[in-house]
Amino acid sequence: MTEQVPQTASRTLSHAPRTAAFFDLDKTIIATSSSAAFSRPFLAGGLLSHADVLRSAYAHFVFMIGNADADQTERMRAHLSSLVTGWDVEKVRQIVTQTVHELIDPYVYAEAVELIAEHHAAGRDVVVVSASAAVLVEPIAAVLGADHVLSTQMTVEDGRFTGEIDFYNYGDNKAVGVRRLAVSEGYDLTQSFAYSDSITDAPMLAAVGHAFVVNPDRVLKRRAAQSGWGVLAFTRPIALRPRIEPLPVLAVVGTVALGVTVWLIWRAVRRRSA
């Protein structure tokens, strides 16, 4: 456990107010993008084309190097919204559930898993907060043992995504979701915790009494210093399966990195067009 983690995170207090720990998902709990991680099984399931996978890989690359500003993020949101239009929700849910261990397990930060366990031991609820769609986030959160999920809500009609978004859980909206959940669950946000790697999550971090930035870039590190937020370094992705009991789902054996998959697809497309 990193030295910066406050001792209060592991102290169980009797008669304390009800509190929670809010964790951003991508690049905070997992060292990747949850949306991009499922590109390969979505391709195999006929939900994505090869061109879609390449575009998603580019979006993933921009995200991972930290160059996705608000305009780029909005364009990616619009692209993903258009992409999922017409998708069968149950089919998506089945694909995610069946491949979550293969595609997400290797990228979970050990430090995040330890913090989640500490907060649970202290009697706090753990909430996974993500801009990704609920159908992607909920199976991951279940494996992590989270108590609640705050995620983007897509409009569904006749079992399919319409492409419309009911609630985009990004930026200021993350703080809105946190406050709504605090009211419904009775959390004292002044005694609650939040963790994120992104400057776009500053509103969520500011909504709690104990905020921590994870692997911050220069801009976020400066904001943390100005706001009195803690700074944590997560460096140890681990295989989650041996540490947390998995969901009763069909596990797919083997892992193929997204970058390798995209490269192989690109080669295949080049050969066909040659």
Secondary structure, DSSP 8 states (H G I E B T S, - for coil): --TTS-GGGG---TT----EEEEE-BTTTBSS-HHHHTHHHHHHTTSS-HHHHHHHHHHHHHHHTT---HHHHHHHHHHHHHHHTT-BHHHHHHHHHHHHHHHHGGGEEHHHHHHHHHHHHTT-EEEEEEEEEHHHHHHHHHHHT-SEEEEEEEEEETTEEEEEEEE--STHHHHHHHHHHHHHHT--GGG-EEEES-GGGHHHHHTSSEEEEES--HHHHHHHHHHT-EEE----EE--TTTS---SS--------HHHHHHHHHHHHHHHH-
